[in-house]
Amino acid sequence: MSALGEPHGGALVDLVAEGAEREQLAREIADLPAIELDSRTASDFELLANGGFSPLTGFMGEAAYRSVVEEMTLPDGLPWSIPVTLSVPEARAGELRPGVRASLRDGDGLPLGVIAIEETYRRDKAHEAGRVFRTADEAHPGVAALMASGDLALGGPVRALRLPDHGDFPDHRLTPAQTRAAFAERGWRTVVGFQTRNPIHRAHEYLIKVALEGVDGALIHPLVGDTKDDDIPADVRMRCYEALLARYFPADRALLSVLPAAMRYAGPREAVFHAIMRKNHGCTHFIVGRDHAGVGNYYGTYDAQRIFDDIDLDALGIQPLFFEHAFWCLRSGAMATTKTSPAPPEERLFLSGTKVREMLARGEDLPVEFTRPEVAAILMESARGG
């Protein structure tokens, strides 16, 4: 594969203004019309600014938007699977028009940066939902967020005054430039990325360690932007990751950092999206397991792996690693898949984040076959209100 490990598009974007430019931007912002970003769009802004969405330098215009929705590529043919758009209410069309610069602000009204509006357009949200999420059902959380967004989309480059403020996980909020520097410091040339929005149970641990046999290091990269209300909170998950890495991974082979992205729950398309972001963070490989980024029954178990058959992998520039549904093999007393275990179905104990949440809700202890004792203790304490 060409350009393996390079940023998507060949160069890492950095949209954070510095020095005299930052001072000028800070003075200008006060007099501009303001757009308050919700938490999801603020996450997108952060990933634009820090290079996680390289090569994007702003919110998509109509040509890029339509190309991504229809073809899963940017207009130049580079793979890209999910639109990154900025929407506002139709009532602001007269104020926020091409040629206008507008300030982008966080939920507290504090300035984050500026967008230079180059075009405005209207999305066919039902069509977008069908193409990106494979459903227009508003019970799907990604579809619901799309339908609730404004009807008018603004396209144009952005410049950041600063990244959004986060009070949590300061030691683990590494930008793509910082993860790349950390890999270089460790001498890693091949790195596997692991996406998670759940605590790492035994099946996850197994996949990461199998992948680690073939690469120099692993980036454990939990997503900490918006998730569903019933997902385990990010602070609890982070305690679990720290406990797991402290005892069960070599310190020089794994790095924990957080991804500020919001979950789309777009299944197959989001698997590609997640791979691109990890490529920008310096990963050369990316784990795609069962029902990656799925929700409910909207996607087949391995749809998120099959979608890579439709992607130019040389242009994608990161190697997906596909794994079957791992289970605890009662016969061998270890994690396995059908590729490594002859055990019949009754001797297989399948694990999932959903099962963990259900057991915690019922007040049940988590057995060692599900997760490590240190992780189980954190989850059970949290479930009991501790």
HUDAUR-V781810 format. One record per pair of residues at least 24 apart in sequence whose C-alpha atoms are under 10 Angstrom apart, sorted by the first residue. I is the first residue (numbers start at 1). J is the second residue. Records with the same first field share a line. If there is no record, write none. Layout:
I->J ; J
This chain:
1->313 ; 314 ; 315 ; 316 ; 317 ; 318 ; 319
2->313 ; 314 ; 315 ; 316 ; 317 ; 318
3->284 ; 314 ; 315 ; 316 ; 317 ; 318
4->190 ; 279 ; 282 ; 283 ; 284 ; 285 ; 314 ; 315 ; 316 ; 317 ; 318 ; 319
5->180 ; 189 ; 190 ; 191 ; 278 ; 279 ; 280 ; 281 ; 282 ; 283 ; 284 ; 285 ; 317 ; 318 ; 319
6->180 ; 279 ; 280 ; 281 ; 282 ; 283 ; 284 ; 317 ; 318
7->51 ; 52 ; 53 ; 54 ; 55 ; 176 ; 276 ; 277 ; 278 ; 279 ; 280 ; 281 ; 282 ; 283 ; 317 ; 318
8->51 ; 52 ; 53 ; 54 ; 55 ; 56 ; 78 ; 79 ; 80 ; 276 ; 277 ; 278 ; 279 ; 280 ; 281 ; 282 ; 315 ; 316 ; 317 ; 318
9->54 ; 55 ; 56 ; 78 ; 79 ; 280 ; 315 ; 316 ; 317
10->54 ; 55 ; 280 ; 317
11->51 ; 54 ; 55 ; 280
12->50 ; 51 ; 52 ; 53 ; 54 ; 55 ; 56 ; 176 ; 177 ; 280 ; 281
13->47 ; 48 ; 49 ; 50 ; 51 ; 52 ; 53 ; 54 ; 55 ; 56 ; 57 ; 176 ; 177 ; 280
14->47 ; 48 ; 49 ; 50 ; 51 ; 52 ; 53 ; 54 ; 55 ; 57 ; 159 ; 160 ; 176 ; 177
15->45 ; 46 ; 47 ; 48 ; 49 ; 50 ; 51 ; 56 ; 57 ; 58 ; 113 ; 157 ; 158 ; 159 ; 160 ; 161 ; 162 ; 163
16->46 ; 48 ; 49 ; 50 ; 51 ; 112 ; 113 ; 158 ; 159 ; 160 ; 161 ; 162 ; 163
17->49 ; 113 ; 159 ; 160 ; 161 ; 162
18->160 ; 161 ; 162
21->159 ; 161
22->113 ; 159 ; 160 ; 161 ; 162
23->161
24->161
25->103 ; 113 ; 114 ; 159 ; 160 ; 161
26->103 ; 111 ; 112 ; 113 ; 114 ; 160 ; 161
28->101 ; 102 ; 103 ; 114
29->101 ; 102 ; 103 ; 104 ; 105 ; 111 ; 112 ; 113 ; 114 ; 161
30->102 ; 103 ; 111
31->101 ; 102 ; 103
32->100 ; 101 ; 102 ; 103 ; 104 ; 114
33->95 ; 96 ; 100 ; 101 ; 102 ; 103 ; 104 ; 114
34->96 ; 101 ; 102 ; 103 ; 104 ; 105 ; 109 ; 111 ; 114
35->86 ; 87 ; 88 ; 92 ; 96 ; 102 ; 103 ; 104 ; 105 ; 106 ; 109 ; 111 ; 114 ; 115
36->88 ; 103 ; 104 ; 105 ; 106 ; 107 ; 108 ; 109 ; 110 ; 111 ; 112
37->86 ; 87 ; 88 ; 104 ; 105 ; 106 ; 107 ; 108 ; 109 ; 112
38->105 ; 106 ; 107 ; 149
39->106 ; 107 ; 164 ; 225 ; 226 ; 261 ; 262
40->145 ; 225 ; 226 ; 227 ; 260 ; 261 ; 262 ; 263 ; 264
41->84 ; 85 ; 86 ; 87 ; 106 ; 261 ; 262
42->86 ; 104 ; 105 ; 106 ; 107 ; 112 ; 163 ; 164 ; 225 ; 260 ; 261 ; 262
43->163 ; 164 ; 224 ; 225 ; 226 ; 259 ; 260 ; 261 ; 262
44->84 ; 85 ; 86 ; 225 ; 260 ; 261 ; 262
45->84 ; 85 ; 86 ; 104 ; 112 ; 113 ; 158 ; 159 ; 160 ; 163 ; 164 ; 261
46->112 ; 160 ; 162 ; 163 ; 164 ; 165 ; 175 ; 260 ; 261
47->163 ; 175 ; 176 ; 259 ; 260 ; 261 ; 277
48->84 ; 157 ; 158 ; 159 ; 160 ; 163
49->112 ; 113 ; 158 ; 159 ; 160 ; 161 ; 162 ; 163 ; 164 ; 175
50->160 ; 162 ; 163 ; 174 ; 175 ; 176 ; 177 ; 280
51->175 ; 176 ; 177 ; 277 ; 280 ; 281
52->175 ; 176 ; 177 ; 259 ; 260 ; 261 ; 276 ; 277 ; 278 ; 279 ; 280 ; 281
53->80 ; 84 ; 176 ; 273 ; 276 ; 277 ; 278 ; 279 ; 280 ; 281
54->176 ; 276 ; 277 ; 279 ; 280 ; 281
55->280
56->84 ; 157 ; 158
57->156 ; 157 ; 158 ; 159
58->84 ; 85 ; 86 ; 114 ; 115 ; 116 ; 117 ; 154 ; 155 ; 156 ; 157 ; 158 ; 159
59->83 ; 84 ; 85 ; 86 ; 87 ; 115 ; 116 ; 117 ; 153 ; 154 ; 155 ; 156 ; 157 ; 158
60->84 ; 85 ; 86 ; 119 ; 153 ; 154 ; 155 ; 156 ; 157
61->85 ; 86 ; 117 ; 118 ; 119 ; 120 ; 121 ; 153 ; 154 ; 155 ; 156 ; 157
62->119 ; 120 ; 121 ; 122 ; 123 ; 153 ; 154 ; 155
63->155
64->155
65->121 ; 123 ; 128 ; 153 ; 155
66->123 ; 124 ; 128
68->128 ; 131 ; 132
69->127 ; 128 ; 129 ; 130 ; 131 ; 132
70->127 ; 128 ; 131 ; 132
71->131 ; 310 ; 311
72->131 ; 132 ; 269 ; 272 ; 273 ; 310 ; 311
73->311 ; 312
77->312 ; 315
78->311 ; 312 ; 315 ; 316
79->272 ; 273 ; 276 ; 311 ; 312 ; 313 ; 314 ; 315 ; 316 ; 317
80->269 ; 270 ; 272 ; 273 ; 276 ; 311 ; 316
81->132 ; 266 ; 268 ; 269 ; 270 ; 271 ; 272 ; 273 ; 274 ; 276 ; 311
82->128 ; 131 ; 132 ; 133 ; 264 ; 266 ; 269 ; 270 ; 272 ; 273 ; 274
83->128 ; 132 ; 273
84->155
85->123 ; 152 ; 153 ; 154 ; 155 ; 156
86->115 ; 120 ; 149 ; 150 ; 151 ; 152 ; 153 ; 154 ; 155 ; 156
87->120 ; 121 ; 122 ; 123 ; 146 ; 149 ; 150 ; 151 ; 152 ; 153 ; 154 ; 155
88->149 ; 150 ; 151 ; 152 ; 153 ; 154
89->149 ; 150 ; 151 ; 152 ; 153
90->122 ; 150 ; 151 ; 152 ; 153
91->150 ; 151 ; 152
92->150 ; 152
93->120 ; 121 ; 151 ; 152 ; 153 ; 154
96->120 ; 152 ; 153 ; 154
97->154 ; 155
98->154 ; 155 ; 156
99->156
101->156 ; 157 ; 158
102->158
103->158 ; 159 ; 160 ; 161
104->158 ; 159 ; 160 ; 161
105->164
106->164 ; 165
107->164
110->164 ; 165
111->160 ; 161 ; 162 ; 163 ; 164
112->159 ; 160 ; 161 ; 162 ; 163 ; 164 ; 165
113->158 ; 159 ; 160 ; 161 ; 162 ; 163 ; 164
114->156 ; 157 ; 158 ; 159 ; 160 ; 161
115->154 ; 155 ; 156 ; 157 ; 158 ; 159 ; 160
116->154 ; 155 ; 156 ; 157 ; 158 ; 159
117->154 ; 155 ; 156 ; 157 ; 158
118->154 ; 155 ; 156 ; 157
119->153 ; 154 ; 155 ; 156
120->152 ; 153 ; 154 ; 155 ; 156
121->151 ; 152 ; 153 ; 154 ; 155
122->150 ; 151 ; 152 ; 153 ; 154
123->150 ; 151 ; 152 ; 153
124->151
125->149 ; 151
129->266
131->269
132->264 ; 266 ; 267 ; 268 ; 269 ; 270
133->264 ; 265 ; 266 ; 267 ; 268 ; 269 ; 270 ; 294 ; 298 ; 299
134->266 ; 267 ; 268 ; 269 ; 298 ; 299
135->266 ; 298 ; 299
137->298
139->296
140->264 ; 265 ; 266 ; 295 ; 296 ; 297 ; 298
141->227 ; 228 ; 263 ; 264 ; 265 ; 266 ; 295 ; 296
142->227 ; 228 ; 262 ; 263 ; 264 ; 265 ; 266 ; 295
143->264 ; 265 ; 266
145->264
146->264
164->260
166->260
168->224 ; 234 ; 235
169->224 ; 234 ; 235 ; 238 ; 257 ; 258
170->257 ; 258
171->256 ; 257 ; 258
172->221 ; 238 ; 255 ; 256 ; 257 ; 258 ; 259
173->256 ; 257 ; 258 ; 259 ; 260
174->256 ; 257 ; 258 ; 259 ; 260 ; 281
175->257 ; 258 ; 259 ; 260 ; 280 ; 281
176->259 ; 277 ; 278 ; 279 ; 280 ; 281 ; 282 ; 283
177->280 ; 281 ; 282
178->257 ; 281 ; 282
179->219 ; 255 ; 256 ; 257 ; 278 ; 280 ; 281 ; 282 ; 283
180->280 ; 281 ; 282 ; 283
181->281 ; 282
182->255 ; 282
183->216 ; 217 ; 218 ; 219 ; 253 ; 254 ; 255 ; 281 ; 282 ; 283
184->282
186->216 ; 217 ; 252 ; 253
187->216 ; 217 ; 252
188->215 ; 216 ; 217 ; 218 ; 252 ; 253 ; 282 ; 283
189->215 ; 216 ; 217 ; 282 ; 283 ; 284
190->214 ; 215 ; 216 ; 217 ; 218 ; 282 ; 283 ; 284 ; 285
191->215 ; 216 ; 217 ; 218 ; 219 ; 253 ; 254 ; 255 ; 278 ; 279 ; 281 ; 282 ; 283 ; 284 ; 285 ; 286
192->216 ; 217 ; 218 ; 219 ; 220 ; 254 ; 278 ; 279 ; 282 ; 283 ; 284 ; 285 ; 286 ; 287 ; 318 ; 319 ; 320 ; 321
193->217 ; 218 ; 219 ; 220 ; 221 ; 222 ; 254 ; 255 ; 274 ; 275 ; 277 ; 278 ; 279 ; 281 ; 282 ; 283 ; 284 ; 285 ; 286 ; 287 ; 288 ; 318 ; 320 ; 321
194->218 ; 219 ; 220 ; 221 ; 222 ; 256 ; 274 ; 275 ; 278 ; 283 ; 285 ; 286 ; 287 ; 288 ; 289
195->219 ; 220 ; 221 ; 222 ; 223 ; 258 ; 259 ; 271 ; 274 ; 275 ; 278 ; 286 ; 287 ; 288 ; 289 ; 292 ; 293
196->220 ; 221 ; 222 ; 223 ; 224 ; 237 ; 258 ; 259 ; 292 ; 293
197->221 ; 222 ; 223 ; 224 ; 225 ; 227 ; 228 ; 231 ; 232 ; 233 ; 234 ; 237 ; 263 ; 293 ; 353
198->222 ; 223 ; 231 ; 232 ; 233 ; 234 ; 236 ; 237 ; 238 ; 240 ; 241 ; 352 ; 353 ; 354 ; 356 ; 357
199->231 ; 232 ; 233 ; 234 ; 236 ; 237 ; 238 ; 239 ; 240 ; 241 ; 244 ; 352 ; 353 ; 356 ; 371 ; 375 ; 376 ; 379
200->237 ; 238 ; 240 ; 241 ; 244 ; 352 ; 353 ; 370 ; 371 ; 372 ; 375
201->240 ; 241 ; 244 ; 351 ; 352 ; 353 ; 356 ; 368 ; 369 ; 370 ; 371 ; 372 ; 375 ; 376
202->326 ; 327 ; 328 ; 334 ; 335 ; 351 ; 352 ; 368 ; 369 ; 370 ; 371 ; 372
203->289 ; 325 ; 326 ; 327 ; 328 ; 335 ; 336 ; 337 ; 350 ; 351 ; 352 ; 369 ; 370 ; 371
204->287 ; 289 ; 325 ; 326 ; 351 ; 352 ; 353 ; 371
205->244 ; 245 ; 248 ; 249 ; 335 ; 371 ; 372
206->326 ; 327 ; 334 ; 335 ; 336
207->287 ; 288 ; 289 ; 321 ; 322 ; 323 ; 324 ; 325 ; 326 ; 335 ; 336
208->249 ; 254 ; 286 ; 287
209->248 ; 249
210->323
211->285 ; 286 ; 287 ; 321 ; 322 ; 323
212->253 ; 254
215->253 ; 284 ; 285
216->252 ; 253 ; 254
217->250 ; 251 ; 252 ; 253 ; 254 ; 255 ; 283
218->249 ; 252 ; 253 ; 254 ; 255 ; 256 ; 283 ; 285 ; 286
219->253 ; 254 ; 255 ; 256 ; 257 ; 258 ; 278 ; 281 ; 282 ; 283 ; 285 ; 286
220->245 ; 254 ; 255 ; 256 ; 257 ; 258 ; 259
221->255 ; 256 ; 257 ; 258 ; 259 ; 260 ; 278 ; 281
222->256 ; 257 ; 258 ; 259 ; 260 ; 261
223->257 ; 258 ; 259 ; 260 ; 261 ; 262 ; 263 ; 274
224->258 ; 259 ; 260 ; 261 ; 262 ; 263
225->258 ; 259 ; 260 ; 261 ; 262 ; 263
226->260 ; 261 ; 262 ; 263 ; 264
227->261 ; 262 ; 263 ; 264 ; 265
228->262 ; 263 ; 264 ; 265 ; 295
230->354 ; 357
231->353 ; 354 ; 357
232->353 ; 356 ; 357 ; 379 ; 382 ; 383
233->382
234->258
236->375 ; 378 ; 379 ; 381 ; 382 ; 383
237->375 ; 378 ; 379
239->374 ; 375 ; 378 ; 379
240->372 ; 374 ; 375 ; 376 ; 377 ; 378 ; 379
241->375
242->375
243->372 ; 373 ; 374 ; 375 ; 378
244->371 ; 372 ; 373 ; 374 ; 375
247->372 ; 374
248->372
263->293 ; 294
264->293 ; 294 ; 295
265->292 ; 293 ; 294 ; 295 ; 296 ; 298
266->292 ; 293 ; 294 ; 295 ; 298 ; 299 ; 304
267->291 ; 292 ; 293 ; 294 ; 295 ; 298 ; 299 ; 300 ; 301 ; 302 ; 303 ; 304 ; 305 ; 307
268->292 ; 293 ; 294 ; 299 ; 300 ; 302 ; 303 ; 304 ; 305 ; 306 ; 307 ; 308
269->293 ; 303 ; 304 ; 305 ; 307 ; 308
270->294 ; 304
271->303 ; 304 ; 305 ; 307 ; 308 ; 320
272->304 ; 305 ; 307 ; 308 ; 311 ; 316 ; 318 ; 320
275->316 ; 317 ; 318 ; 319 ; 320
276->316 ; 317 ; 318
278->318
279->316 ; 317 ; 318 ; 319
280->318
282->318
283->317 ; 318 ; 319
284->317 ; 318 ; 319 ; 320
285->317 ; 318 ; 319 ; 320 ; 321
286->318 ; 319 ; 320 ; 321 ; 322
287->319 ; 320 ; 321 ; 322 ; 323
288->320 ; 321 ; 322 ; 323 ; 324
289->320 ; 321 ; 322 ; 323 ; 324 ; 325 ; 326
290->322 ; 323 ; 324 ; 325 ; 326 ; 352
291->325
301->325
325->350 ; 351 ; 352
326->350 ; 351 ; 352
327->351 ; 352 ; 369 ; 370
328->369 ; 370
329->369
330->369
333->369
334->369
335->369
357->383
359->383
360->384
